[in-house]
Amino acid sequence: MTDALNVARPRPAAGPQSSGKAQWRVPAAFILLCAIPFAAGAYRLVTLATGAEITPENARFFGAPLPVVLHIICAVLFIVLGALQFVASFRRRHPVWHRRAGRVAVVSGLVVASSALWMTLFYALPAQDGVLLYGFRLLFGSLMAVSLVLAYVAIRSRQIPRHRAWMMRAYAIGLGAGTQALILAFGEIGFGKPTVLARALLMAAAWVINLAVAEWIIRRQPAPRPHLAKTVNPTARDQRPVAIAP
């Protein structure tokens, strides 16, 4: 009899505290994914600040340090602030922070994309890179910049789902450095140092994988319900456009 009651008794639903903790796993995973690029960027900033020995590998950074410094700092801002936007409960509790952090993230992302394009065009081509990787960097850097602009245009016209979709695409490209570090590390462990062609293809594969995952998430999101749109007061203070909402 006791066993029957235990079976029939409904299980308590997971509390908001447990679900809230689960939401933080996604941003934590994104930030952890970029741990290697973050460490490499910090090392680059230290070498530039302390005047380390100039070598053929780092001479281009010492010749024009501003683009790489802006790229590193803004990449950290973009990844961290963008990751926090994935916590829905945090966004709802702090809408003002969400808007302000979103604006900073968009500007940071544009600086990341534009500085990456500048470095690709004007820095000397590293020995381990080739023309194919050069083209891939121009392509995905341009796609990131365009995605951010389209996301901004969408939020100004209050097209929230469209805004989220373009922000996710831009963020996926921004996460490319983290995915590339993993793919290149596993490739080198398994097959040895990649050739110039293999390196270009592996780095492009990282961007493609990230974008494919982003598209999968975008298409899984439910469509907005029309009846909710009728209840929104366009003059309400809390309905101002949000700058980023993955």
N, C-alpha and C positions, 0 to 999 in steps of 0.2 A: 504493500500500500504506500509506504514511504517512497519507494522507488518510482511508483506511478505518479505521485505528486511532484517529485523532482523533475520528471520528464515533462509533465504538463505545464509546470511553472515557467513562464517566459523569462528569458535571460535579460538582465538589465542592459540597456543600451550603453555604449561607451560614452563616458562623460565628456564635456567640452574640454576638460583639462587634457585628457589623453589625446583627443583629436587635435587639439591645438599644438601639442608637442609633435605630433606626426607631421603637421604642416611645415615645421622647421627643418625637417630632414631634406627637403628639396633644395632650399637655399644653401644649407650646409654642404650638400653634395656638390653644388655648383662652385662654391668657393673652394672646397677641397680639390676639385678638379683642376683649378687654376693655381694650386700651390706651387708647382714647379715654375710656371711663368712668373709668378709673383716673386719667388726667390731669385730667379734669374734677373728680373727687373731691379730688385733691391741691390743685387750685386753690381749691376751696371751703374746705378746711381752712385753707389759708394766709390767705384773706380773713377767716375767722372769728378766727384767731389774732392777726392783725395789726390787727384793727379797721378794715377797709376802709370806704369810704363806703357808707352804707345807701341802697339804691335800692328802687323798687317790686318789682324782680325778686328781690332777696335779703332783703327785710325779714323775711319769714317765718322764715328761717334764723337771723337775729340775735335774733328774738323768742323762739325755743326751739331753741337750737343742739344740745342733747344728742341728740335723735333722729337728726339728719342726721350728726353725728359718729360715733355708733355704727354707723349704716347704712354709711357709707363704709369705716370700718376693718374691720368684720366682713365686708363684701362682698369686700374684698381677701383676707382670710383664707380665706373660703369658696371663692373661685374658685381661688386658688393651691393650697391644700391638696387641694381636690377634684380639680384637674387631675393632681396627683401620684398620686392613687389609680388612674389609668388605666394606670400603668406596672406591669404584672404582675410583672416580674422584681424591681422595686424593692420591691414589697409582700412578695414571698416572702423576700427577703434581710433585710428589716427589719420583722418582724411586730410588734414592740413599738412601733416608731415608727408603724406603720400604725394600730394601735389608738388610740394617744394622739392622733395627728393627726386620726383619724376622729372622735373625741369632740369635739375643738375645732371641726372642720368642721361637725358637726351643731349644736352650740350657736351657732356663728357664723351658720349659715344660718337658725336660728330667730330670732336677733336681726335679721338682714336682713329677713326676712319681716314680723316684728312691727313693726319700725320703719317699714317701707314702708307698712304698713296704718295706723299711727299718723299718719304724715305726710299720707297721703291723706285721712284723716278730719278732722284738726284743723288742718293748714296751710291758708292761704287758697288758693283755686284759681287757678293761674297763668292769665294772659290767653290763652296759646296752647293751653290744655287746655279740655276740655269735659266735659259730664256723661257722655258715652259712655266717654271715656278714664278718667274717675273710676271708672266701673263695672268696666272692664277691670282696673284696678290692684287694686281690691278682690278681684276674682275670682282673678287669678293670684297675688296675694300670699297669699290664703287657700289656694290649691292648693299653693303651695310649703310653707307651714307644715304642712298636712295630710300632704304627701308625706314630710316629714322625720319627723313623729311616727310614721307607718306604717313607715318604714324602721327607726326605733329599736325599735319593737315587734317587727318581724320579726327583727332581729338578736338580741334578747333571747330569742326562742324558737328561735334557730339556723336560721331559714329564710333561708339565704344568697341564693339566687336572688331571692326576693321582696325582700329587703333591697336588693340591687343595683339592682333595677328601680325601686324608689321613690326611691333615691338619685339615679339617673340622671334621673328626672323632675324632682326638686327642683333638680338641677344645671342642667338644661336651662332651667328658668325663671330661675334665677340668672344664666345667661349671656344672658338676654334683653336686658340693657342694651347689651351689645356688638353683638348683631345689630341692635338698634334703631338704634344710631348709624350702622351701615353702610347700612341700608335708608333711613333719613331722609336721609342724605348723598346717596346715589344718586338718590333721589326728587327732592330739591331741585335737583340738577344737571340732571336730565332734564326736570323739569316745573315748576320754580320752587318757591317757598315753599308748603308744603301748607296747605290749609284746616284748620280745627279738626276737621272730620269725617275728612278724609284722614289727618291726623296720628294720630288715634285708631285708624283702621283699619290704618295701617302699623305702629304699635307693637304692636297685637294680633297682626298677621301674624308679627312677629318671634317672639313667644312660641309661636305655633302651629307655626311652622317648626321651632323648636328641639325642641318636644315631639314632633313627627312624626319627626324624626331620631332622638330618643331611643327612641321606640317601635320604630322599625325596627331599631336596634341590639339592643334588648332581645329582640325576637322572633327575631333571627338567632343568639342565643347558644344553644349546645347544651344540652339538658336534662341535669341531673346523673345520673350512672350509679348505679343503686341498689346495686350490689355494693360501691361505695366507701364508702357510708354505714355498711355493716356493720363495716368495719374501723376506724372511728373510736372511740377510747376517750373517752367523755364526761368521764372524770375527769382526762384528760391536761392538763397545764398549758398546752400550746401550742394547745389547742382552745377557748380562751376566746372569747367573742363579739367580733367586730370591729365597730367603730362605723361604718365607711363602706367600701364596696367597689364602686365603679362597675365 
